[in-house]
Amino acid sequence: MSWTVGILIVVGLILLVMLFIVAQFFRLWLQAFMSNAGVGLTDLIGMHLRKVDKPTIVLARIQMVKAGIHDVSVNDLESHYLAGGRVPNVTRAMIAANRAVLDLDWKKACAIDLAGRDIIDAVRTSVDPKVIDVPGQTARETGKQTIDAVSKDGIQLKAKARVTVRTNIRQLIGGATEETIIARVGEGIVSAIGSADTHKLVLENPDRISKAVLGRGLDSGTAFEILSIDIADVDVGENIGAKLQADQAEADKRRFQAEAEQRRAMAIAQAAENRAKVEENRALVVLAESEVPKAMAEAFRKGNLGIMDYYRMQNVQADTGMRSAIGRGDGQQEQKG
């Protein structure tokens, strides 16, 4: 009798535990059962032991089944949750991609989500393309409101563009972001304006910029596909060519002035050097002339020069001095005086 009571007590405890477990998971199980989601009590118990958010997984499974996506199992949902993924975002993205007939499977969607990308925005942009302004928000915050470029005639043009893009899901993992698109489009605009012969050609046909930029395949290696590039505005800026020419002329003027000043300084130095040489030669002449009386005295002592010879030399010197004075006009001035 005592064994029977013991067995009944054990059975009762087991039933109470089972009833407690069923009561704890009954609502979620019933919700999944009524939705044909295929989530059993054992699955719920396993989620509880693995510390998985049960309502999140059950709701995601129900949404998948109701959307007609049956190839994503409960285990797949749990795995992504335990990997740190955002199961609700991936679920909504999968449903949106399925409705839009986009090629997006569960593994790719999970990889995009784990990479930190907004999978819902990516799918939405694949269906509804978005517009990116060039220059971007970062450039506008720094004060750069336009893309500035100079045509071949030296006139600066200021352009704004709007780029319509669609997410390329196949390249979303590892693909470049919007900043790359903005940078490449800005570079293409600068190149297109710079290759124009005159700024008037660009003002008359702004679409030539769009065609030139689109033809360069700027979306290669990015997470987007460029659908169109529209030039929103083109304004005329400064005459950079004339400004550069004026600056060059001013620089040439200063260079020529410096060269002329250098030549003037060299001429002054040369003239001073010549004057110094003249004075040096005069000093040598005076020095040589000072030797003449000594030579004459020596000639007198040796008898090589007589007194009459000396007088004749004095007369020659006097005649030479008179002729020099007449040549300079000194004699005429003395007669007038």
Disulfide bonds with the S-S distance in Angstrom:
none
